[in-house]
Amino acid sequence: MNSSPYTLPCLTSLVRQAIPRLLEAVVAPMVVFYAALAVLGEVGALAAPAAWIYGGVAWRMVRRRPVPGTMILAAVAITARLAVSLWSGNHMVFFLPSELGTIVISLVFLASVRLNRPLVQKLAMDYVDLPPFVMRHERVRRFFARITLLWAFVLLANSTVSIWLLLHQSFGSYLLVRTAAVAVISGLAVAVSVYTFRRVLRHLHQDSLRTASATS
């Protein structure tokens, strides 16, 4: 780690940085989908999240602001899903490519750990601002490798549950049960991620203090 003293931001500050971007790219499209489903029906519910994501990308491009990688992935994914759904004429097909795509992403997560380039670390840089020497710290790299493994299995579990529900339940039951199941599984993974990241930050603060004391 860099020998110069550096005060790491507290976890609350990092969460404040991440929340607006997560709300825009992850939570808001889901809220838009359910709102459109209640007001506009199934067809409107398919189109509304795409309009939200496309609008977010266009707004950033017009204002010459960087587009987060997660939003680009979301735009590509929802375009493919919408095209397959409209082509097949079966609205349930809209969800199947998403779940199969999630399985592929989980395998990419696993491969990134094997290649010593944990994908969560790259995605995290869209949401938190930490200097490069901190991101390269061995303790931080181990954290991101373990969290990437965790989320690979979380994505795989969510997709497995979702596909089973999609094939065996009605549309309404699928949406209700899938939302609850994914919320529980993902919520537990978020709690573990935050707890372990808090521990990493605490250790880095202690390392920084020891380094500053040794060089003073």
C-alpha positions in Angstrom: 0.0 0.0 0.0 1.1 3.6 -0.6 3.3 4.8 2.3 1.8 8.3 2.2 -0.9 8.9 4.8 -4.4 8.6 3.4 -7.7 8.8 5.3 -10.1 6.4 3.8 -13.7 7.6 3.6 -16.1 5.9 6.1 -18.5 3.2 4.8 -21.4 5.7 5.2 -19.8 8.0 2.7 -19.1 5.2 0.2 -22.8 4.1 0.5 -23.9 7.6 -0.2 -21.9 7.6 -3.4 -23.2 4.2 -4.5 -26.9 4.5 -3.6 -28.0 7.0 -6.3 -26.3 5.0 -9.1 -27.8 1.7 -7.8 -31.2 3.2 -7.5 -31.1 4.5 -11.1 -29.6 1.4 -12.8 -31.1 -1.4 -10.7 -33.9 -0.5 -8.4 -35.7 2.2 -10.5 -36.2 -0.1 -13.6 -37.9 -2.7 -11.4 -40.2 -0.1 -9.8 -41.0 1.3 -13.3 -41.8 -2.3 -14.4 -44.3 -3.0 -11.6 -45.9 0.4 -11.9 -46.3 0.0 -15.6 -47.7 -3.5 -15.1 -50.4 -2.1 -12.8 -51.3 0.8 -15.0 -50.5 -0.2 -18.6 -50.6 -4.0 -18.6 -48.0 -6.5 -19.7 -47.0 -4.8 -22.9 -46.4 -1.4 -21.2 -44.5 -3.2 -18.4 -42.1 -4.6 -21.0 -41.5 -1.3 -22.7 -41.3 1.0 -19.6 -38.0 -0.2 -18.1 -36.4 0.0 -21.5 -37.5 3.6 -21.9 -36.1 4.4 -18.4 -32.7 2.9 -19.1 -32.5 4.3 -22.7 -33.4 7.7 -21.2 -30.7 7.5 -18.6 -28.1 6.6 -21.1 -29.2 9.4 -23.5 -29.3 12.0 -20.7 -25.7 11.2 -19.8 -24.5 11.3 -23.4 -26.2 14.7 -24.0 -24.6 16.1 -20.8 -21.3 14.5 -21.7 -21.2 12.5 -18.5 -19.8 9.0 -18.2 -22.3 6.1 -18.5 -21.7 3.5 -15.8 -20.8 0.1 -17.0 -23.8 -1.4 -15.2 -26.2 0.8 -17.1 -24.6 -0.1 -20.4 -25.0 -3.8 -19.6 -28.6 -3.2 -18.5 -29.4 -1.4 -21.8 -27.9 -4.3 -23.9 -29.7 -6.9 -21.8 -33.1 -5.3 -21.9 -32.8 -4.7 -25.6 -32.2 -8.3 -26.3 -35.0 -9.4 -24.0 -37.5 -7.0 -25.5 -36.6 -8.1 -29.0 -37.0 -11.8 -28.3 -40.3 -11.2 -26.4 -41.8 -9.2 -29.3 -40.5 -11.6 -31.9 -41.9 -14.7 -30.1 -45.2 -13.0 -29.1 -44.9 -14.6 -25.7 -44.4 -12.1 -22.9 -43.1 -14.8 -20.5 -40.1 -15.2 -22.9 -39.1 -11.7 -21.8 -37.9 -13.1 -18.5 -36.2 -16.3 -19.7 -33.3 -14.7 -21.6 -32.7 -12.5 -18.5 -32.3 -15.6 -16.3 -30.1 -17.4 -18.8 -28.0 -14.3 -19.2 -27.7 -14.1 -15.4 -26.3 -17.7 -15.4 -23.8 -16.7 -18.0 -22.8 -13.6 -15.9 -22.4 -15.8 -12.8 -20.0 -18.0 -14.8 -18.1 -14.9 -16.0 -17.8 -13.8 -12.3 -16.3 -17.2 -11.5 -13.9 -17.0 -14.4 -12.8 -13.5 -13.4 -11.7 -14.8 -10.0 -9.8 -17.6 -11.7 -8.0 -15.1 -13.9 -7.2 -12.9 -10.8 -9.4 -10.1 -12.2 -12.5 -10.2 -9.9 -15.3 -8.6 -11.8 -16.9 -7.1 -8.7 -13.8 -4.9 -8.2 -14.2 -3.4 -11.7 -18.0 -2.8 -11.2 -17.4 -1.3 -7.7 -15.3 1.4 -9.3 -18.5 2.7 -11.0 -20.0 3.3 -7.5 -17.2 4.2 -5.1 -14.2 6.5 -5.3 -11.1 5.0 -3.9 -7.6 5.7 -5.0 -5.8 3.2 -7.2 -3.3 2.2 -4.6 -6.1 1.2 -2.2 -7.8 -0.8 -4.9 -4.5 -2.6 -5.5 -4.0 -3.4 -1.8 -3.7 -7.2 -1.2 -6.4 -7.1 1.5 -8.8 -5.3 -0.8 -8.1 -7.7 -3.7 -8.8 -10.7 -1.5 -12.0 -9.1 -0.4 -13.2 -8.5 -4.0 -12.2 -12.0 -5.0 -14.3 -13.5 -2.2 -17.2 -11.2 -2.8 -17.1 -12.0 -6.6 -17.4 -15.7 -5.7 -20.3 -15.0 -3.3 -22.2 -13.0 -5.9 -21.5 -15.6 -8.6 -23.4 -18.2 -6.5 -26.0 -15.6 -5.5 -26.8 -14.9 -9.2 -26.8 -18.6 -9.9 -29.2 -19.3 -7.1 -31.5 -16.4 -8.1 -31.6 -17.6 -11.7 -32.3 -21.2 -10.7 -35.2 -20.2 -8.5 -36.6 -17.8 -11.1 -36.4 -20.3 -14.0 -38.2 -23.0 -11.9 -40.9 -20.5 -11.0 -41.2 -19.3 -14.6 -41.8 -22.8 -15.8 -44.1 -24.0 -13.1 -46.1 -20.9 -11.9 -48.5 -18.4 -13.4 -47.3 -15.0 -14.4 -48.7 -13.3 -11.3 -47.3 -16.0 -9.0 -43.9 -15.9 -10.7 -43.6 -12.1 -10.2 -44.7 -12.2 -6.6 -42.7 -15.3 -5.4 -39.6 -14.4 -7.5 -39.4 -10.9 -6.1 -39.6 -12.2 -2.6 -37.1 -15.0 -3.1 -34.6 -12.7 -4.9 -35.0 -10.0 -2.3 -34.2 -12.5 0.5 -31.2 -14.1 -1.2 -29.8 -10.8 -2.4 -30.5 -9.0 0.8 -28.4 -11.6 2.8 -25.6 -11.3 0.2 -25.6 -7.5 0.5 -25.5 -7.7 4.3 -22.5 -10.1 4.1 -20.8 -7.8 1.6 -21.3 -4.7 3.6 -20.1 -6.3 6.8 -17.0 -7.7 5.3 -16.2 -4.4 3.5 -16.6 -2.6 6.8 -14.0 -5.0 8.3 -11.6 -4.4 5.4 -12.0 -0.6 5.7 -11.3 -0.9 9.4 -8.1 -2.9 8.8 -7.0 -0.4 6.2 -7.5 2.5 8.5 -5.4 0.7 11.1 -2.7 0.0 8.5 -2.7 3.7 7.4 -2.3 4.8 11.1 0.6 2.4 11.7 2.3 3.5 8.5 1.9 7.2 9.4 3.3 6.5 12.9 6.3 4.6 11.5 7.2 7.4 9.1 6.7 10.3 11.5 
